[in-house]
Amino acid sequence: MLRTSFLATAAAALFATMASAQFCSDNLYPARLVDQNGVELPKVTLADGAPQYVASSEAVYLAFNPTLPSGTYYVFVTNAPADGLLEMLSTNDPMDRFVSVQNNGGVLTLSLPFADEATPERFGAGLGGQGMSLRLSPFSASATSQCRFNVLFGDTWDLTYGYDHPYLLVGGLQPNGVCPVRTYHQFRIGDGDGSDVLGSVFVDQDHDGQRDGNEGGFGGQEVRLVDANGSISTTTNAAGEYRFANVAAGSYTVEFVVPPTHVAGNTASVAIEVCDCADVPVSAFAAAPMALPCNARTVAYWYNNNGTQKIQQYGLLPTLPVLNIVNTFGCYVSPNSVFGLRVYLLFANGWNQGYELSAQLVAMHCNVAVGFVHPACVLQDPQLGTMTVAQLLQQSAAFLDAHPYTPPCTFHRLQASRLTAALARANNNLIWQ
C-alpha cells in the first residue's frame, strides 16, 4: 500500500487536527485551472465569497502553483464541498493520480511515476504556456452537485480506506513537525443544459493516425454511441463531422464503424464520461484507405480467350444493358453471346466517340465485376481530376444515356473523348492514385 508521512494512531490524528488550526494552513499553493494551452480559466465569485473557475468543457487542466515544492502529489476530483459529503468522482486508474512535480525555477515538469503508460493527452501547457499542466478528466457526474466539482491535491495521504475515499489527503501538523501540502479549488463545467458528444472522422491518406492539412473529412460514415443500455447511431456529414445531442450523464463508448475499404488509422472506439454539463469533444477517428485491388485488364484482354472465359464464368452478358453501350450509329446494343461481344469490342472505333467510350466502359465494368479492380479505387486523371472507379463508371453510363451519338464536329464529342481517355488510362493501369 502506498503511504507517505501520515499519522499512525488515533491519538496522533487528534493532535494533528488540533495543531492544524494553530500551525498548518491549507491552500498555501493555490490551484490554477487552465485550458490545454495554459490559458487560465475565467472565475466567478460564489455567494460565500469563494472563487470558482468556469470551464466550457471537461478539458480542464490543473496548473500547479509555480512556487510548489518538487515532490509527488495525489490529485483527484470530488463534488463541490457545499453539497454535503464528498464523493470521489475521478474515474482514472488510481495509479495515474500520483503526479511527480519537478520545479525548476518556477517552470514545472510533470510525470506519472506509477502509471502503466503516461500518454501525451494527459498533459497540457502550464500557466501562461510555461511548463506542464495535468488533465483532470476523466471523472464522473456527481449525484448531488450538478456540474460543480472540486479538485484536490496534496503530498501526504492515508489510503487505509482505499483509493476512492475522498478524505484521504492528510492535513495538520505531522509528528515530524512538518505541515503537509493540501490544496483544493472549486470549478464548474458548462451551464447544466445538457451535453452533446461530438467529433469527426477523416481520411488518413498517409496512415500515420494524425490529421494533416491535406486530409479531408470522411462523410457518410456511421458512428455509434454505446452504453450499458444499447447504442444509437449517426452519420458523418460531408465534412466528416458528427454530433449526438443532449446525451445524459454516464459512461459511454464512441465507436467508429470502419468501412470495408478502410482500416482504423488510430482507434475505432473511445471511452468517455459525460457529466451532462457541457459538450464532450471526442478525438478524431482516422480511416486509412485499405490496399485495394487496382489491377485492370485492357479491352484486348476482354475479347481474347482468357477474358471471354471470365465473362462466361461470372455471367456478365446480362449485366451489360445498364451501361447504355452504343455502336457506330449511336444505337444502344447488348451483345447476347460471347462471340457477339468479342466482335463488338474488336471493331470498336472512334467515328462515333460513344462507341469507343462504350468499349472502354465494358472493359472496366468487367474488371470490377471479376475483382481485378475495386470500385473504390481512386484515379487521378489529367483532364477529369480525382475520382473513384465507381464515379467514372457512373459518369460514363450517364453520358451515353444522354448522348449516344457523338461523331466528328458534334458538341458533346469532347466530353466523350475525355471519358474514353480516362477509362483507357485506368484499363492500362496508368492513373491510379
Order of alpha helices (4+ residues) and beta strands (2+ residues): alpha-beta-beta-beta-beta-beta-beta-beta-beta-beta-beta-beta-beta-beta-beta-beta-beta-beta-beta-beta-beta-alpha-alpha-alpha-alpha-beta-beta-alpha-alpha
